[in-house]
């Protein structure tokens, strides 16, 4: 089942150490990085694209004179693949995360042979904090955030969690019933994971925002972070029609009713609740920016906003005018709204039309710190282009995904799709499609029959890339990870002998 979980992934990289010059004086401090990844945000889900929505803080950031708006920014089609690509700098098919997402009670994670961005940043004297969604494996200590480079983590490990009760439901085939448990944890270092049962009734953007404030300077929390309770008279809730609410009570859209007033022009009832969730996210980001300013951190911080994949239309999201949605390799599942804002470092604002892929963030963020790096893994360093609008390196090609079910590659203007575009389909296993995205961004005209040479060339490239295919790391669910064994929480330390 699909769901929308807009409460966000917040990666904070703080540099607390001045760089000493030859005379022993402290030189300019390295920039801080605040990386914000919305979960399942549709391509059309911001108010400068759909005027019935209300996201004023994001709009102000996106069109600031010191903001680079990435108009051809791509990710993978699902949460785990995108997050693993971001953290490792490698395409998911190179890591083994190309086939779906990690579930609760799944004894799997991103292989530890691939260093995470957070690990590399710590080597550069950065303090690293993560608030929000992890979704990269949690069954054993080695997979936990604070064992993969983070000094601090507060959030949830699995694919989704309730907005107010912070619990998740996972159907288990062996038991033929739903397993329920809390998925909200705090880690303070070295994989010490503690469930947090104290936040029941606090809306997710509020509880995690408070933790991020503490991560900034561990000094104070803004008064605006007063918890919002889940009293039914103050909560707008939608159960999408295709969801069996007796089985999946958390797969719903929820937002405090105080946000309803910002979405009165939205006619569709699902999208109206979704609009309120977007506004809640936007306001939380606005408060974070105000906190940066109050703490004198704003000028020296690079703020990145993006999404992990496209939205799901049945949950109120829209990827218009693009074709497809989350969990498809159409443009609607993989093209995102992305911008980079920094008063001190982005010299020339405006659009950046060159292709950018999520694997590029690893090298790019390393470069933001001052490290001289041209590439890392499958990604290239695009910081100079973002900062000045003058590219040092150019991306001409990227891989949407390579998997048994279906694959796709982009080369210049052309996109080749081989097989099925999503996991719900199976009839197109041997089908080949070709689109010229520069003139057909909605993928409405398959031109493969008229361009056999281009098709053969791109098929050959895919065949060459398949030589680097990593075995799928997904595994069947295990009752060893049942919350019933861990006081009602989806805790770690239960796979590979870590019981």
N, C-alpha and C positions, 0 to 999 in steps of 0.2 A: 504493500500500500504506500501511496505517496502522501506527503503532508508538507505543509509550509511552516517553517520555524524561523521567522524573521529575526527574533532576538539574536544578537550578533556575536561573531567571533572577533575578539579584540586582542591584537598582539601589540604589546608595548615593549619597545627596546630603548632603554635609557642609558645614556653614557654619563657616568658620574665622575670620570677621571679626566682631568685636564692633561693636555699634551705639553710636556716641558720642552722648551727650546734649549739651545746650546748654552744660554746664560742662566739656565735654571728657572726662567720665568715661565708662567703658565700661558700657553698659546690658546688659540681659539678652540673651544670645546667641540667635540664631534656632535653631529646632529642626533637628536632623538628621533625615533620612528614610531608612529602610531598607525598600525595596519588594521583596517576595519573591513571584515568580510561578512556581508549580509548573507543569510542562509535562504536560498531559493528565491531570490529577488528576480522578478521578471524584467525583461529588457525595457518594457513600457511602464514600469512601476515607480516613476518619480514625477513630480508635478510639472517639470518642464517638458515632459513627454505626454502626460495625461493631466490636463488642467483641472480635472475634478478631484485630484489627490491633493495632499497637503504635506509637503516636505520642504519647508522654507530654509531650514539650516543647511541641508544638503545642497539646495539650489544656490545659496549664497556662497558656499565653498566651491561648488563646481564652476561657477562663472566669475570667480574672483580673478583679479588681474595677475595673481601669482599662482594660478592653477593650470595644470596641463590636463586637458580632457582627452582621454584615450578613446578614439572613435572606432578603433578596430582591435579591441581587447577581447581575448578568448580564454576560456577555461575548459575543463572537461564537463561531461554531461551529468555528473553526479558528485555528491559531497566528498566521499572518501578519495576517489581518483584525483579530484582537484586539490584537496588538502595535502595529499601525498606528493603531488607534483610541486606545490608551493614549498613544502618543507624540504624536499630532497633535491629539487632542481631537475628531476628526471621525469620523462613521460611515464604514466602509469603502466604501460605495457613493459617498460624496462624494470619496473619495481615489483610487479605482480599484483597491482591493485586495479587492473583494468576491468574486472568483471563484477560490477555491483558495489555494494557498500558493506562495511562491517556492521553486524547486528549485535544487539545485546545477547550475551551468553555465547558469543562466537570466540573460540580459542585461537584468535589470529590477530596479527598486527603488521604494520609496515616493517619489513626486515631491518634489523639494527645495523646491518652492514652499510646502510645508507645514512650518512650523517645528516641531521636536520639543520635547517638554517639557524635555529636557536643555539645549537651546539657551536656552530662557527662564530656566531655573534659573541658568545661568552669568551671565546678565544681572543676576541678583539676588545675585551674589557667592557662589554655591555652587560647591564642587568636586564634580564628577560622575564616578562610577565605575560601570562595568557589568561584571559577571562572569556568564558563562553563555551563554545562547542569544540571538542577534541576530535573524535571520530576517526582515530588512527590506530585503534587497538588499545585494550586495557586489561586483558586477562592476566598479565604477569607484570612484575615490577619493571622489567626492562622496557616495556611499552609505554609506561606512564610519562606524562609531560616533564616532571622534574627529574626523570632519568634520561630525558632526551633534550637537555639543554635549557630547560626553564627553571628559573629560581623560584617561581611561584605560579600556581594554577588554581583557578576557581571556576567551576563550570560542570558540564556533563560530558560523559565519555562516549555515549552511544549516538544513534542517528537522530533521536528526538527525545523530548521530555515535556511534561506538562508546563504550561505557562505560569500556573499558580501553585500547583502541588508538587511540581518538579519530579514527578514520577513517570515511569514509562511502562507500557504494556507490550509484552512480546509473546506471540502465539507459539507454543511448542508442540510439534507434531506428535512426539512420543506420548506426551501427557494428554494431548487432545484438549488442551485448555490454555487460557491466557495466564502467563506469569507476570506478576506486577511487582515493581520495586522502585525505590528512590534512585534517581540518577542526578545527584548534585554533590560535588566533592570539593574539598580544599586540600591542596598539597603545598607544603612549605619547604620542600627540598628532599632530594634523595628518594623519591618514590614513596614518601609517607603520605598515604591517602586516608582522609577522614570524611565520612559522609556528614552532610549538614542537614539535619532534620528541622532546623529552626526557621526555615524560610517559607513554610507552608502558608499560602495566602498572600505572598508578596510577588507581584508581577515580575517576570524575568528581567526585563530591561532595568528595573529598579534595583533588584538584589545584586545583579552583576555589576551595575554601574557603581554601586557603593564599594564593591571590592576593588574596582579599577582605581577609584580615587585613592584608596589606601595604598595601592601599588605605586602611584605616582611619587608620593613623598612620605607616606605613612604618617601624615600630620593631621589632616582634617577631612571631613566629608561635607559636601555642600548641603545646606539646609533643604534644598529642593529634592533630596533623595528620600523623603519620607515615604515609607512603604505604602503601596496601594493594596488594599485587602481584596479578597475574593468574594465578598458578600454579593449574592446573586443579583441584588437590586442595583449593583454598581458595575456589573460585568455584561458586556455584549458577547454572546456566544453563538456560533453556528456549527451545526453538524452537517457536513456535506452529504448529499443524498446517497452516494455510493458507499458510505461507511456504515458498517454494522456497529452501532454505538454500544451494544452489549458486549462486544468483543474488544473494541479499541476506543475506550472512553477518552483517551488523551489525543486522538487524532482529530482535533477540532480546532477551529479558529476562535481565539479568545482575546479580548482587550477590555480594559476598564472603560465604562460608558462615558467617562469624562472626555474621551476622544471622539465621541459620536458627532459632536457639533462641527468638527472639521471635515466631515464626509457627507454632508447632506445632499450634495449634488450627484452622488454615486447611486445609480438606480438598482443595480444588481445587489442582492442582499449579501452574497458571499464577498463580493468585492468591497462592499461597504465596511464590513468587519475588517477585511484585509487592509483597507485604507486606514482604519484606526490603528492597526498594528504598525503600518508604515510611519504614521505620525508619531506613535510612541517611540519607535526607533529613532526617528529624526530628532525628536526633542531630547532624547538621551544623548545623542551625538552633539547636539547644540550645547548641552550642559557640560559635556567633556571639553569642548573647545573653550567655553567660558572659564572652566577650571584651569586649563592650560595657561590662559591669559592671566588669571589671578595669581598663579604660581610662578609667573615669569618663565614659562616653558614654551609658550606658543611660537615665538619668533624662531627658535632653534629646533623646531619639530617639523618633520616631514609627515604629513597625514595622507594616507592612501585609503580610498574607498573602492570596494569592488563587491562582487558576488561570487558564490562558489559554483553556480550553474543557473540555468533559466528557471522560470517559475512554472507552477502547475495551474492550469486554467480552472480545473474543478475546485480549486481552493481560492479562487478570486484573483489569481495573478494574471498578467497579460504580457506576452512577448511580442505584441504587434509592433511593426508589420511583419516580423519574421515568422518563418514556418517552424512548427514544432515547439517542444517544451522540455522541461526537465526529463532526464533519462532518455533523450534522443540525441542523435548526432546531427540533427538539423541545426541551423543557425540559432533557432529559438532556444535550444538547449545549451548552447555553448558560447554565445556572444553576450558580453556583459557591458553594463555601464561602469566605467572605471575612471577615476581621476586621482591626480596627485597634487596636493596643495602644500605650499611652503613659502611663507613671506620672505625668508632669507635665501632660499636655494633655487626656487623656480624663477628664473630671470625673465622669461617671456611666457605669458599665459596664452591660452587658446587651444585649438584642436591639435591633436597629434594623430595623423591619419595612417601612419605606418602600422603594420601588424605587430601585435604584442601578444605573447602567450604566457599563461600562468607560470610556466617553467622559467621564464625570464626574471621573475622576482628575486630568485636566490642570488644570482649574479648582480642584479641591479641594486639590491639592498646592501650587499657587501660593498659595492662601489660607493653607495651613499656614505658609508663610514670612512671613506678615504682609501680603501684597499684598491690597489691597481689590479683589476681582473677583467679580462675580455669576455670570458664565458665561464659557466659552471654547469656540469652535467650536460643536459640538452638545451640549457638556456643561454642567452647572450645578455651582456650588460647594456641596458638601454638608458642608463641614468643621464648621460650627456644629452641624448635626444629629448628626454623628458624635461630636463633642466633648461635647455637653451633652444630647443627646436632645431638643433643642428646635429644630425645623427653621426655617431662615430662608427656604429655597426648597424646593419639593416637585417631584418628578418624577412625572408622571401618564402619560407615554407614552414609548416608545422603539422603535427599529427593530431587529429581530433581524438582518435583512439584506434587501437588494434586489438581486436578480440574475436573469439570464435563466432560470435553472433553477428558481428558487423564491424567494419572498419571504415575510416575516412581519412583523407589527407588533403591538405591545402598546398598548392604550389602556385605562387603568383596570383593571378586572377582566378585560377581554376580550383574547383573542389571535386574530388572523386570520392564517391561512396560505393563500397562493395558490401553486398549482403544486406542485412536488415538494419533499419535506422533506429530501432528500439527493441527492448527485450520482450515486448508483447507480441512482436511479429516473428514469423518463422518462414513464411512463404517466399520471401525474397532472398533466400540464402545465396543464390548464385547470380543475383541481379547486380548490374553495374550501372551507376548513374554518374553523369558529369554535368556540372553547373559552372557558369561563368559568374562568380559572385560580384565582380565589379559592376556588371550591368544587370544582374539578376539576383539581388540580395535576398529576395524572398524564395529563391529556389523553385521557381514555377515552371521552368523549361529545361528538360533533360536534353542535353546536346551531345550525348555520347555517340549516337549513330553517325553524326556528321563530323566527328573528330576522333577517328580511330587511332591516329598517331599519338594524340595527347593521352588517350585512355591507356594505350600500351605503355607509354612512358611512365605514367603515374602508377600503373599496376606493377611495373618493374621496380619502382621505388619502394612500394609497399612490401614487395617480396624481399628486397634487400633489408628493410627494417625489421622484418619478421625474424631475421637471424639473431636479433638481439632480444627476442621475446623472453621475458621472465615467467616462470611457471606461476599460475594463479595461486595466491596465498590464502584465498578464502577457504573456510572449513565449515563442516556441519556444526550446528548449535550443540552445546553440551550442558547438561543439567548440573555439572560441577560449578557453573557460574550462576545458578539460580539464586535470586535474592532471598529465597526461603532458607538458604544456608548462611546468609550474612545479615541477619537482623533486619531483613526487608530492604536491602540496598544492593545495587549492581556493583559490588565491590571487586577489587582486583585480587591477585595472589591465588588463583585457582587452576591455572593451566600449567603444563610442563612440570608437574610435581610441586607447585607452589600452593598447596592447600593449607 
